[in-house]
Amino acid sequence: MSKRALGKGIEALLQSSTESEETTKSTERYVPLNKIYPNPDQPRKAFNEERLKELADSVREQGIIQPIIVEEYGSGYRIVAGERRFRAAQMAHLAEVPVLVRSFTEEEKLEIALIENIQREDLNPIEEANGYRQLMEEAGLSQEELAQKVGKNRSTVANSLRLLKMPEPMQEALVSGDMTAGHARALLSVLNPADQMILFNRILKDGLSVREAEAQAGELNRGGRASGSTEKHASMKRQDPELSKIEERLIDLFGTKVSVKGSAKKGRIEISYFSLDDLDRILEIVSPD
C-alpha cells in the first residue's frame, strides 16, 4: 500500500465521526515546549542525530509547519505523534510549538505513532517489529487485521514479527545496521541454533551478501560446516538481472530462501522451508483462504 494510503489512515484516526471541521480547528493551539512530554510507548527508540540537526535547522528558520499531535496529560500534554519535531524544537530552542489536542484510546495512540514512523521508513527492523507486536497485544489484533490497519501485506507483518525470535546479539546487529532484514531471514531459516550463530559470525566477519548468507544457510541445514568461502558463489553463472529482481521480491514475500532458475522463456521457482510451521506459513501466503 502506498504512503498516501497510510496517510489516509492517520486522517481517519484524527477525525471522529462526531467532530466537525470547526471543532478540529479550535483544538489547534501554541503551547510552551516545557509543557510537552514524550510518549514512553513511542515505537522508535533511536533517533538519528544528524537528521535531527537538519530538522532543527529547518525549524529554526521556518518554525514547525505541521502541528504536533498531543493529548492532555496532567497539567501539560503528552505526544501522540511528532516526537522528531518536538526534539528538533528543543534543539532549536523554541519557546512554544503548535499542537493539535485530541483524546485517543491506547490502541489509537500506538497505531498513529507506528504509522507515522512507517511513513518515514526510518524505523529500524526491530523497532518496527516491536511496534507491530505491541499493537497486536494491546488491541487484540490478528496479523491480518494489523496488516490492514498499517497498510502492509500480511506476509510483511509476519516476516517482521519473526525477527523478534532471534537471539539478542542478532537483534542488536539489526538495530545498529551491521546486518539487514534480509540477512536476518537467512539466519531464521537455519534450524540448529549453533549453526545459526556460525552464520551470524560469518555475516559480520566476512560481510556476506544476503544471497551468500542464504546459500550458506542451506549448506548448514544440510549438515555442512565449510569455512564459508564465497568463491564458489562468485563463480556461479550470473543470473538475468530481471529474474534476480523477481527473486528478491519473492524472498521478501515469503521470508525464506527462494531460487528462480531458468531463463526469461521458462524455468522453475524453488521455495525452501525448514519446518512444518514454516511450510504452513508459506501456504498461508500462497492461499490465504
Secondary structure, 3 states (H helix, E strand, C coil): CCHHHHHHHHHHHHCCCCCCHHHHHHCEEEEEHHHEECCCCCCCCCCCHHHHHHHHHHHHHHCCCCCEEEEEECCEEEEEECHHHHHHHHHCCCCEEEEEECCCCHHHHHHHHHHHHHHHCCCCHHHHHHHHHHHHHHHCCCHHHHHHHHCCCHHHHHHHHHHHHCCHHHHHHHHHCCCCHHHHHHHHCCCCHHHHHHHHHHHHHHCCCHHHHHHHHHHHHCCCCCCCCCHHHHCCCCCCHHHHHHHHHHHHHHCCCEEEEECCCCEEEEECCCCHHHHHHHHHHHCCC
